[in-house]
Every structure is written in structure tokens, then in C-alpha cells.
């Protein structure tokens, strides 16, 4: 596809950020349908590859959210940070065989109520704001209620909405549910938490610069710091729009340079292995680094990751994605294990309190030589 001076390569996968003497000089890419590899020369590269929801069994993201930009940047020498802060949205549609679909918080904003399998509205027992509590609190409350009833979902009751027709007010959600036999006016929606948004990513400054000269990042692949440890609802475009514009402005200014490295960045060398399929990674992270975490589970997850074999693999999209997700999984597990406190979207049941004295700082990693 062409648009003026811009050429778009569809079904083409970036597989390496190419460096010469510490400077970004372009990317190597794989054309998926033909298997042809390309080298695209560039004095500046902007990563806009999104998050890593595909690392978890349950996610609101598309399957292409593999954390590829984060792993590519890390391999090129860029610092990554805040990977332990993964936000889980409380109300993703949960039905066997259904695709990822977000049930908006706006329903609860209008008065919809979460109910357990005894029909009880339970959120008032967990937070003074009940169903309007912050996402992380709602997600943990739902997990507790699901565990008590040995169920994989909770019910969202829209039948209680007064003087509001949910089908007219939320046509997209109503249509999705109707296709699956659910009428919002009389039925409850099966919902459960799902991986939604990564606050961390490739460490950048206010111009989108990474710690690698010529490499920029924006959107969910970047860690700008604006979302702290727990992004506010409906605020994700901040990283996408603002920092994309600023990155382009910086490149056009020909200022060059890179973001200064962190003084306490942790050197990290991934184990380098990978499992046979992506679902293995997804199940592992959901079990060992999901909504509620413990040191024991995180260590067990890391042991599994570090035991994955380093077999030579055929060059393909699937194997590249396996490699990226394996690196991301090991980094996330490591960061979550190191941070012995609970903060924002990162919750440790063995360290349930926030600890500003010890952990009021970012965990930054760079690839060890």
C-alpha cells in the first residue's frame, strides 16, 4: 500500500532492530507469506507495537499483542521498566469459545451490578465505592468470589438499569451478547478479569527517546511513566497520541542522541529457551503472575521458563513470537518477584502493603553482555 511518500508493508514482521556501533540503522523484517527477509535502512526507528496481552490466557487484546517491540528493543540494548505493572480489566466477556471482548465499565457507571453465583451484589463488602471501585480492587474481589464458588466467571446484571434501555445505550455490547444468546434486558453477562494494559515497556523520555540512539517508542510499548502503576480508565491515548507526535518532532529536529541510562539499571540475560507453543506461556503467566501473586508462585514460574529448551527453530512468525513472549515472560516474572510490596496493578498476597521506603522507585532492566 502507498500513501504519498509512505509505503506500508502488510503481513510483514519486524524481527530485529539493526545496530551498528551502538546506533540504530534500521530493521530486519520477515514477509510472512513469502518468507522473504528485508532490511529497511533508517536513521530513526519508532516502536508502536502495543502491549503484551497475548502473554496471558485471558486478555482483552488481539493475538498480535505479543510484546514484540519490548523484546526487540531489549535485545538491541534498550532499557525496559515497570513490566510488573500489568492491569487486568475486571469485566471481559467469559464464555467458552468466545473471542476477547471488553464489557465497558460504563455499564457499571450507569448502575449495572456485579453478582456472584448466589445472586449477591458483593462489591460493597470489598470497597466503599462498591461496583465503581478501582479496577485492581474489583478484579481481586471477583477472583475471590469466583474461587469461593469454583467458577470461572461472575455475573454482570444490567437488568437493574432504571429508565435506560441498555440495547440502545450500548449497541455494540448488546449486539455481541445477543449473538451469544444473551439479552441485556433480562439476562446477566458472564464476565471475568483479563489482562488489559501494560503500564511498563521500553523506557522513554518525554520525547519518546529510548536509551538506544535512533530508537524511539510510543503507545503501550513505551514506559513513559504517565500512568504510574495503574492507568486510569479511558486514558491510554495519552501515550499514543502525545508521545507519537513528540517523537516525530524530535526526529525532525535532527537533535539525535538518546535518553540517559538509569543509574541503577539491573543487568539481565534471558535464559533464551522457548516452549513448544504460545498457550504454554499464556497458562504459565496466568497461573504464576496473574492478578494475585506470591513469591512462591513467581519463583516456580521462573524455574519453568529457565528450563525451556534452546532448540533451533524454523524461521517463522510463530517462532519469533514464541521467542519474544518467552523473553517478556521472564522479565515480568523477575520484576514481580523483586518488588516485594503491592502497588497499583501489582499485588503480592505475601506483601499486601505498599512500601514507599523500599520500593518507591522503578525497576529497570538492560540486557547483560
N, C-alpha and C positions, 0 to 999 in steps of 0.2 A: 504494500500500500504506500502511496505517496501523497504528501500534502505540502506543496511548495518545495522547500529545501529539506523536508523531513522524510526519511524513508523508514517505514515500520516493517520489521521482520516478524511475521506471525509464526507461532509454533516454533520459536527459536529460544533456546535456553542458555542464559549466561552460565558458564561453568568455571571461569577463572578470571580474577582481576589480575591483569598482567602488569608486573612491576619491573622496572629497570633502574638499578642504583637507587632504590628507595622511592622512586617517583612512579605514579600511575601513568601508564602509557596506552591503556585500552583494556579491552576484554576479549576473552576467547569464548565463543558461543557454539552451541550444537543445534543444527537444524534437525528437528525431531523426525520429520517424515523421511528425509533422505539420508540422515546420518552424517551429512557434510559438516565439517567444522569451519568456522570463520574466525578471523581476527579483525576486530574493529579498533582501529587506532584512534586514540582520543587523549587530549591533554588533560581532560577532566571527565570523571565518571560520576553520575548521580545514582545512588541506590534508592529505588522507590518500590521495593519488593514486598511490602506488607509484613504481617506478623508471622506467627508460627502455630496457629491453632490446629493445624494438621498433625501436630506432635501429640495430641490428646485424643482419646477415644470419642469424646463428645465435645463438639465445638460448633459455634455459630459461623465459623469461617468456611471458605471454599477449600477443596482439597489441595489447591496450589499454594496455600499459606504454609510453606514448609520451612520458614526461617532461612531460606537460601541466601538472601542478601547479608544476613548477620553472619552466617558461617563463611561466606565468601570473603567478607571484609576481615573477619578474624584471621582467616588463612593468609590474607595479604598483609597482616601486621597491625590492623586497626584495633583499638581498644573497644571492648564491649562492656556494658554495665547494666545493673538493675534487672538482670534476667530472672531473678527470683520473684519479681512482682508481676504475676500473670493474673489478670482479672477474669473471674468466672461470672458470667451473667446468670442470674437466678432462673430466668424463665425462658429456656429454649424448649421448643416442642419436642416431646419424647414419645415416640410410637415406633414400634418395630418396622423397619424398612423405610421410614420417612426421612427425607433429606434434611440437612441442617436448616433450621428456621427459627428466627428470633421472635418471641412473643413480647412485644414492646411493653416497657414499664408504664407507658401512657395508659394502658388498661387499668393498672392499679392506681394510677393517678386519678382516673375517673371514678374509682370506687370498687373495682374488682378485688376479690379476696382470695388469698391462698388458703386451701383447706387440706388437712391430712386425710387419711383413708377412713377415719372415723367421722368425717364431715365437719371437724372442728376448725374454726379460724384460729390458727395457732400463733401468729406473729406477735400478738400482744404480749405473749409470755417471754419474748426474746428482746423486744426493744419498744421504747415509748412511742416511736413513730409507726409501730406495727408494720403493715404491708408497705409502707413508704420508707422503711429503714434503708441505710446504705446497702449497696449490692453485696458486699462481702458478708455482712451480717445476715441478710436474707438467705444467701446461698448456704451458709453454715447451718442456719436454722432448718432449712429444707433438708439438708443432708441428715441432720439429727432426726427429723420426723420420718424420713424415708427409711433410715436404719431401724427405727422403732417398729415400723410396720413391714419391714423386709420387702420394700417395694423399690422400684427404680424411678418412681415419679411422685409428684404431688399434683393436686388439682387446682386449677385457677378458675374460680367461679365468677363468670360475667353475668349471671342471671340476676344478680343483686343490683345491677346498674339502674338507678332510678331516672326516669324521664330521659333516657338515652337509648337509642337503637344501636347496638354495637355493630350491626351489619353495615349501617350507613356511616357510622363514625370511624370504623376500622375495616374498610372494604378488603384490603389486602390480606389481613389476618383472617377475616371471615371467609374469604374465598379459599385460602389454603386449608383451613379447618373443614370447610364444607366438603372439599374433595376427599377428605378422610373421614367423612361420616359424622362430623361434629357441628352442631348448630349452636352458635354462641348465645342464642336467646334462651336455650333450655338445657344445654349440655355444659359440662365442665371440660376445660382443656387440660390434657396431661402435659405437665411441664417438669423440667429438672434443670439443674445448673449445667453450664457448658463453658469450656474455655472460650474467651471472647476477645480480650485485648491485652497486648503486651506493653507494659509501661517502659520496659527496658529496650535494649537494642544496641546498635552501633553508637558509641559515644560521639556526640557532636557539640559544636559551639553554637552561638546564636546566628551564624552564617551557614549552618549545615556542614561545616568542615569536620572531617574526622581527623584522627591523629596521623593519617597517611596523606602525604602531599598529592593533591589532584583527585582525592576521593571524597565525595560528599554523600550525605544520606538525608532523607526526609520521610515523613509519614511514619507508619508504625514500625518500620525497620530501624528508625533512629531513636536514640535516647537523648532527648533534648532536656529532660528534667522538668518540663512544664506540667506533667501530670503527677509528679511526686510518686507516691507508692500506690495510688489508687485513683485512676482517672474519673473525673466527674462525668455523669451521663451527658450524651449529646455534645461532647467537646473534642472528639477525635480529629475533626477537620483542622484544628489549630496546628497540629504538626504537619498536616498535609499541605494546606494552602499557604500558611505563613512562611514556613521554612523552605518549601519548594521555591517560592518567589525569592527569598533571600539568598538561597544557594545560587540561583541563576544570576542574580545581581552581583554576587561576589565573583563568579566566574567571568562575567562580562567586564568587571573592573580590572581583570588581569593582575589582581593583587597576589594571587598564589598563596603559597605557604600551607601550613597545617595547624590544626588545633594542638596546643602544647600537651604533651602526655601527662597523665596523672602521676603524682609523686609516690603514690602508694599502690600502683597497679600490681596485680598478682600475676606472675608468670605461670602459664598453664599450657601443658602439652596434652592434647586429647589422646585417648588410647588408640584411636584410628580404626577400630573394628566396626562392623555393622551387622545387624541381624538379617534374616532372610527376607523379611517383608516389613512394610511400614506399620502394619497393625501391631506388631510386636512392640515397637517403640510407643505407639499410642496407648496400649494397655499398661505398659510399664510406667509411663509418666502419670497416667490417670490414677494408678494404684499408689505409687510412691511419692508423687509430687503434685497431688491434686489440691483440693480445696482445704483439707486439713492435713498437716504434715507433722512428722516426728523425726527425730534424729535416726531412730532405728530403721524406719522405712526408707529414708533418704540414703542411708549407708547401704542398705540392701539393694536399692535401685542402682547405685553407683557400682556395686560389685557385679551386677548383671551386665551393665554397659561395658565395663572394663574387661569382661570375659568374652565379649563378642569377637568372632574370628576376623582376621585381616586377610580374607581370601581375595585374589584378583578377580575383578568383575568385568563383564562386558560393558562397554561404554553405552549408556542409555540414560534416558530421563529418570527412570525408576531407580537406577543405581546411584545417580548423582543425588537424588532426593533422599535416599537412604543414608548416604554419607553426611549430607547437611543436617538431617534430623538427628543423626547419632551425635554429631558434634554439639548441636544445640541442647540435646537431652543431657549430655554430660556436664555442660556448662551450667544449665539450670539446676540440676541436682546438686552440684558443687556449691553454687551460690546459696541455695536454700539451706544446705547443711551448715555452711559457715555462719549464716545470720541466725544467731541464737536469740531470737526475740520474735514478736509478732508485730507487724507494721503494715497497714494498708491491706493489700491483697495477699500478702504473705502471712499465713497463720500457722504457728507451731503450737500444737497442743502441749508439748513439753516445755515451751517457753511462751506462755499465752499473753504476757505483758509486753508493752513497748518499752524499750530500754535506750533512751536517748544518750545516756552517758557512754555506753559501749558501742552502740550501733547507729548513732546519728550521723551516718556517713554512707557513701556509695561503695559498693563492691565492684571494683573494676578489674578486668582481666585482659591480658595480652598474650599472644602466642609465644611460648618459650622457644628459644633457638635450639 
